[in-house]
C-alpha cells in the first residue's frame, strides 16, 4: 500500500532512509534546511517544500531526523511546524536522538490535535542507513507503532517498541552510554598495541573476532587507522547525546563514571576543532600522546 510520506532532515542518515521509502513506491515530501542535500531525492521524484509544516501537510506519516533537541522543538512547535500543519490522523515519527521529556511533550501535543506520535531514534550509522539495517528503538502509542512498522521495515532490521512516549529515547540513551565507553576501549587498546610495536590493523583482525569484538572496533577503528575521520556520526551530535544521557541519569540519581569520562575526552576533541568529524576521530586524541 502506497502512502504519502513527509521526510524532514536529509543529512547523512536521513537521505538514505528517505531514499528507501521513495524506492518502495511511496510519495515523498521533503524539507531540509539545505536544499542541496535533498537533491538526490528530488531527482528521484520526491517533492520539495519550503518548511517542515508544508512538507507535513499532505502526509499520512511524517518522519523527522534533525540535529539537536532545539531543532526538533522548532520542527514540531514552530509557527509553520509539523504540529500546526499535519492533517488529522497522521502519525508523527521523530527519529532524531533527542530528549525523552521532549518526546513526551510532542506526544501530548499530537494527541491533543488528533494525531499520533512516536519517538524512534536509530543506531547503525551511515552504513546502516544506506543498507537499510538500522536498529530502530521506538516509544509511543502501540497502535501507531503497528501502523508504522511496515515503513520502519524499509529502513531497519531490528525494530522494537519499548513502551510509551520517551521510551525509545531512553533506549537510545542506553545505546549511546554503551558506545561511549566502547569508543574509549578500542582507542586505548590500539594505542597500547602500537606502543608495544604491534600492527594495530592486525590486532583488530585478532581481537575483533573474540570477546573484545564490537561494532565500533570492527567498523570504525579500521577507518580511523587509515586517517579516515569522515562522519558516519558527527562528534557534535555524539556530544549532544552524552549531555542528554548525563542529564537523564542525574534526574534518576545515577552516577555513570564511564560516560562522564567519555564526555570529557570528546569535549577535548571538540576543543581541538574536530567536532565536525566522525566519532572515530577520538583515536587521533590518543595518538597525540606521541
C-alpha positions as CSV (number, residue, x, y, z in Angstrom):
1,X,0.0,0.0,0.0
2,X,1.4,3.4,-1.0
3,X,1.4,6.3,1.4
4,X,2.0,10.0,1.3
5,X,5.1,10.5,3.5
6,X,6.9,13.6,4.7
7,X,10.6,13.3,5.5
8,X,12.2,16.2,7.2
9,X,16.0,16.1,7.6
10,X,18.0,14.7,4.7
11,X,21.5,14.7,6.1
12,X,24.0,11.8,6.4
13,X,21.3,9.4,7.8
14,X,18.1,10.9,6.6
15,X,19.0,11.0,2.9
16,X,19.4,7.2,2.8
17,X,16.4,6.5,5.0
18,X,14.1,8.6,2.9
19,X,15.5,7.0,-0.2
20,X,14.4,3.6,0.9
21,X,10.8,4.9,1.3
22,X,10.9,6.5,-2.1
23,X,12.2,3.4,-3.8
24,X,9.4,1.4,-2.2
25,X,6.9,3.4,-4.2
26,X,5.7,5.9,-1.6
27,X,5.0,9.5,-2.4
28,X,7.7,11.5,-0.7
29,X,7.5,15.2,0.5
30,X,10.8,16.5,1.8
31,X,12.2,19.5,3.6
32,X,15.8,20.2,4.7
33,X,17.5,23.4,5.7
34,X,20.0,22.9,2.9
35,X,18.1,22.1,-0.2
36,X,21.2,20.7,-2.0
37,X,21.3,17.8,0.5
38,X,17.9,16.7,-0.7
39,X,18.7,16.9,-4.4
40,X,19.3,13.2,-5.0
41,X,15.8,12.6,-3.6
42,X,14.3,15.3,-5.7
43,X,16.0,13.8,-8.8
44,X,14.3,10.5,-7.8
45,X,10.8,12.0,-7.8
46,X,10.4,13.5,-4.3
47,X,8.5,16.7,-3.8
48,X,10.3,19.7,-2.3
49,X,8.6,22.0,0.3
50,X,9.9,25.2,1.9
51,X,9.1,24.4,5.5
52,X,8.6,21.4,7.8
53,X,4.9,22.2,8.1
54,X,4.4,22.5,4.4
55,X,6.0,19.1,3.9
56,X,3.9,17.6,6.7
57,X,0.5,18.9,5.5
58,X,-0.2,16.3,2.8
59,X,1.4,13.4,4.6
60,X,-0.1,10.3,6.3
61,X,3.2,9.8,8.1
62,X,5.8,12.4,9.0
63,X,9.3,11.4,9.7
64,X,11.9,13.8,11.2
65,X,15.6,13.3,11.8
66,X,17.3,16.6,12.5
67,X,20.4,17.6,14.6
68,X,19.6,18.8,18.1
69,X,16.6,18.9,20.5
70,X,16.3,22.6,19.7
71,X,15.9,21.7,16.1
72,X,13.3,19.1,17.0
73,X,11.4,21.7,19.0
74,X,11.4,24.2,16.2
75,X,10.4,21.5,13.7
76,X,7.3,20.4,15.7
77,X,6.3,23.5,17.7
78,X,7.4,26.3,15.2
79,X,4.8,28.6,13.7
80,X,5.0,26.7,10.4
81,X,5.9,23.4,12.1
82,X,4.7,19.9,11.9
83,X,2.1,20.1,14.7
84,X,0.5,23.2,13.2
85,X,0.1,21.7,9.7
86,X,-0.2,17.9,10.0
87,X,-3.6,16.5,8.9
88,X,-5.8,14.7,11.5
89,X,-4.9,11.0,11.9
90,X,-1.3,11.4,10.7
91,X,1.5,9.6,12.6
92,X,4.4,11.8,13.5
93,X,7.7,9.9,14.0
94,X,10.8,11.7,15.4
95,X,13.9,9.6,14.6
96,X,16.3,12.2,16.0
97,X,18.2,11.2,19.1
98,X,16.7,13.7,21.5
99,X,15.3,14.3,25.0
100,X,12.8,11.8,26.4
101,X,11.0,14.7,28.0
102,X,10.7,16.5,24.6
103,X,9.3,13.2,23.1
104,X,6.6,13.2,25.8
105,X,5.7,16.8,25.1
106,X,5.4,16.1,21.4
107,X,3.2,13.1,22.1
108,X,0.9,15.0,24.3
109,X,0.6,17.9,21.9
110,X,0.0,15.5,19.0
111,X,-2.8,13.7,20.9
112,X,-4.5,17.0,21.6
113,X,-4.6,17.7,17.9
114,X,-5.9,14.3,16.8
115,X,-2.5,13.0,15.8
116,X,-0.3,10.1,17.0
117,X,3.4,10.5,17.8
118,X,6.3,8.1,18.1
119,X,9.9,8.7,19.2
120,X,12.0,6.2,17.2
121,X,15.7,7.0,17.3
122,X,18.1,4.8,15.4
123,X,21.5,3.2,15.6
124,X,23.7,1.9,12.9
125,X,25.4,5.0,11.4
126,X,25.7,5.9,7.8
127,X,26.3,2.3,6.7
128,X,23.2,1.0,8.5
129,X,21.2,3.8,6.9
130,X,22.5,3.0,3.4
131,X,22.0,-0.7,3.8
132,X,18.5,-0.4,5.4
133,X,19.6,-2.4,8.5
134,X,19.3,0.2,11.2
135,X,18.3,-0.6,14.8
136,X,15.0,1.3,15.5
137,X,14.1,1.9,19.1
138,X,10.5,3.2,19.5
139,X,8.3,4.7,22.2
140,X,4.7,5.8,21.9
141,X,1.2,4.6,21.1
142,X,1.1,0.8,20.3
143,X,-1.4,1.1,17.5
144,X,0.6,3.9,15.9
145,X,3.7,1.7,16.1
146,X,2.0,-1.2,14.3
147,X,0.7,1.2,11.6
148,X,4.2,2.5,11.1
149,X,6.1,-0.8,11.3
150,X,6.0,-1.7,7.6
151,X,7.7,1.6,6.9
152,X,10.3,1.0,9.7
153,X,11.0,-2.3,8.0
154,X,12.1,-0.5,4.8
155,X,14.8,1.3,6.9
156,X,15.9,-1.2,9.5
157,X,16.1,-4.8,10.6
158,X,16.0,-4.7,14.5
159,X,12.8,-2.9,15.3
160,X,11.2,-2.8,18.8
161,X,8.7,-0.7,20.8
162,X,9.9,-0.2,24.4
163,X,7.0,1.5,25.9
164,X,5.1,4.8,26.0
165,X,6.3,8.2,24.8
166,X,10.0,8.7,25.6
167,X,10.8,5.0,25.9
168,X,12.5,5.0,22.5
169,X,14.8,7.9,23.6
170,X,15.6,6.2,26.9
171,X,16.6,3.0,25.0
172,X,18.8,5.1,22.6
173,X,20.5,6.7,25.7
174,X,21.4,3.2,26.9
175,X,22.8,2.6,23.4
176,X,24.9,5.7,23.5
177,X,26.1,5.1,27.0
178,X,27.4,1.6,25.9
179,X,29.0,3.2,22.8
180,X,30.7,5.9,24.8
181,X,32.8,3.6,26.9
182,X,33.3,1.3,23.9
183,X,34.9,4.0,21.9
184,X,37.4,4.7,24.7
185,X,38.1,0.9,24.9
186,X,39.2,0.3,21.4
187,X,41.1,3.6,21.2
188,X,43.1,2.6,24.3
189,X,43.6,-1.0,23.0
190,X,45.0,0.1,19.7
191,X,47.1,2.9,21.2
192,X,48.6,0.3,23.6
193,X,49.2,-2.2,20.7
194,X,51.0,0.5,18.6
195,X,53.2,1.5,21.5
196,X,54.1,-2.2,22.1
197,X,55.3,-2.4,18.5
198,X,52.4,-4.3,17.0
199,X,50.5,-3.5,13.8
200,X,47.1,-2.2,15.1
201,X,45.3,-3.4,11.9
202,X,46.5,-7.0,12.6
203,X,45.5,-6.6,16.2
204,X,41.9,-5.8,15.1
205,X,41.9,-9.0,13.0
206,X,42.8,-11.0,16.1
207,X,40.7,-9.4,18.8
208,X,37.8,-8.4,16.5
209,X,36.6,-12.0,16.4
210,X,36.7,-12.7,20.1
211,X,35.4,-11.4,23.4
212,X,36.6,-7.9,22.7
213,X,34.7,-7.6,19.5
214,X,32.3,-4.7,18.9
215,X,30.7,-3.0,16.0
216,X,32.8,0.1,16.7
217,X,36.1,-1.9,16.8
218,X,35.4,-3.7,13.6
219,X,33.9,-0.8,11.6
220,X,35.2,2.5,13.0
221,X,38.7,1.5,14.1
222,X,39.9,0.5,10.6
223,X,38.7,3.8,9.3
224,X,40.5,5.7,12.0
225,X,43.7,3.8,11.4
226,X,43.7,4.9,7.8
227,X,43.1,8.6,8.8
228,X,39.5,8.4,7.6
229,X,37.6,10.6,10.0
230,X,34.6,11.3,7.7
231,X,31.4,11.4,9.7
232,X,29.2,8.4,9.8
233,X,28.1,10.1,13.0
234,X,29.3,13.5,14.0
235,X,31.2,14.2,17.2
236,X,29.0,17.3,17.8
237,X,25.9,15.0,17.7
238,X,27.5,12.4,20.0
239,X,28.3,15.2,22.5
240,X,24.7,16.2,22.4
241,X,23.6,12.6,23.1
242,X,26.0,12.3,26.0
243,X,24.7,15.5,27.5
244,X,21.2,14.2,27.3
245,X,22.2,10.9,28.8
246,X,24.0,12.6,31.7
247,X,21.0,14.9,32.4
248,X,18.7,11.9,32.3
249,X,20.9,9.9,34.6
250,X,21.2,12.8,37.1
251,X,17.4,13.1,37.1
252,X,17.3,9.4,38.0
253,X,20.0,9.9,40.7
254,X,22.5,7.7,38.8
255,X,26.3,8.1,38.6
256,X,27.8,6.9,35.3
257,X,31.6,7.4,35.6
258,X,32.4,5.8,32.2
259,X,30.0,8.1,30.4
260,X,31.4,11.1,32.3
261,X,35.0,10.2,31.2
262,X,34.0,9.7,27.6
263,X,32.2,13.1,27.6
264,X,35.4,14.7,29.0
265,X,37.5,13.2,26.2
266,X,35.1,14.2,23.5
267,X,34.9,17.7,24.9
268,X,38.7,17.8,24.3
269,X,38.2,16.5,20.8
270,X,35.7,19.4,20.2
271,X,38.1,21.9,21.8
272,X,40.7,20.9,19.2
273,X,38.2,21.8,16.4
274,X,37.4,18.2,15.4
275,X,33.7,18.2,16.2
276,X,32.7,18.0,12.5
277,X,34.5,14.7,12.2
278,X,33.1,11.2,12.8
279,X,33.3,9.8,16.3
280,X,36.3,7.6,15.4
281,X,38.4,10.8,15.5
282,X,38.8,10.1,19.2
283,X,41.8,7.8,18.2
284,X,43.5,11.0,17.0
285,X,43.4,12.4,20.5
286,X,45.1,9.2,21.9
287,X,47.7,9.3,19.1
288,X,48.5,12.9,20.1
289,X,50.2,11.4,23.2
290,X,53.2,10.8,20.9
